[in-house]
Amino acid sequence: MNEEALFAKTLEQVRKTARDQGNLISEEQVREAFSALKLEDAQLEMVYDYLRARKVGIGTPADPEDDLSDKEKNYLQNYLEQLAQLPSYSPGEKEAFTLSAMAGEKDARGKLIEIYLKDVVDIARLYTGQGVYLEDLIGEGNMALTLGVTLLGSAESQEEADGFLGRIIMEAMEEHIRENSDSADIHKRVRNRVNRVFLRLTDRISGALVWTRRRRKGYGNLKKSVYEDYKYSMQDVSSLYIGAKYTLGELLREEAVAFKFRMIVERYILPKADQEDTLETHLYYLEPESFLVQIYKQMKARVKVNVLEDRRAPGGRVKRQYTTRILTVEELTAVPPDQKESMGMVVQELKVSKLAMMSM
């Protein structure tokens, strides 16, 4: 795996560890996680900034109420008092309601909404201090919850349904922050600073990568002489990123990949594709205006590719090097396969909107 992908994968693992520990992680854990990359102190500080911006406590827990105004604290107290008047249910009853909601029973969906309202508050408190009102975060979470309980039919267990509801609530809040936060530009700068760490750690893709192509079953199959491991799944506030080396069949079985995306692959993509094709090959040979292109457009998909370009080196010598581009699916499919080959085009990563996926 190249260092850029390793950095991104490690960062996502650190965030997951922090979530599992109540949004808390120690400096020692962060240093250990990134030990293979040998980051300097300044680079680690950028990582800490990135985590703090996402309400992760470094060493000591971040108090979610520190960023609340007096008005928001009063609202929260009154709202919690209202929730305290709702019926309480045992874990066994919650499981029974979940299974019934998965089967489509409307009354069970209503009971689940009552159960999860307090969870919406707990999640919203983790997102305070990012330029939006707590009341709006709770409202967005409640709307996502109301929608989510109607989408449980594809879940295979109570645990999977519980995880799905938590994710859809978080994603709705994150999307609201992204669209409305006064500090959105601050978080963008933090992400950009972290991204610059990637660039200092690697020369990205060099012209040493030589690609060849062979045909199989009417599709193309890409093979490169220097192997790079692009099997990864990462998420940020609004998007899901998937490495293009997964086969479509592997995506179905890979638990690290978001459940909703796996469901879309199973329901919409595989009936029109070959599960033995890599995501790289599948995207490379998509046909313009096809059904699959419409599916990717609905997910607001973007594709990261590398293409060969002539660069003028010192002394005037022209050198061919790989350059990264981000294309829409329409832009990608507008380039015929033979032209892609002449450009040395390599499909590296698929990016889709998490909120767009939830609407499918």
VENZIZI-V496636 format. One line per field, one symbol per residue. phi: phi as a letter, one per 30 degrees, with the letter a starting at -180 (. if undefined). burial: # if it has 24 or more other ideal C-beta (glycine too) atoms within 12 Angstrom, else .. A space follows every 50 residues. Layout:
BEGIN
phi = ???
burial = ???
END
This chain:
BEGIN
phi = .dddddedddddddddedddciibacdddddddcedchddeddddddded dddcicdcibddddcdcddedddddddddddddddddcbdeddddddddd dddjddddddddeeddeddeddddddcdibibdeeddddddddddddddd cddddcaddddddddddddddddddddddbddcedddddddddddddedd dbdhccdddccbbbdahiccbcbcdcdbdccabbbbebbccbdddddddd edcddddeedddddeddccddcbcddddeededececeideddddddddh dbbdbcbdbdcddejidcbdbdbdbccdddddddcdeddedddidbdcac bbdddddddc
burial = .##############..##...###...###.##..#.#...##.##### ########...#.#..##...#..##..#...#..........#..#### ##.....##.####################.###############.### ##..#..#.###.###############..#.....#..##..##.##.. #..##.#.#.#.#.....####.#...#.###################.# #....##########..###.##.#.###########....##.###.## ########.............####.###..##.#.#..#..######## ########.#
END
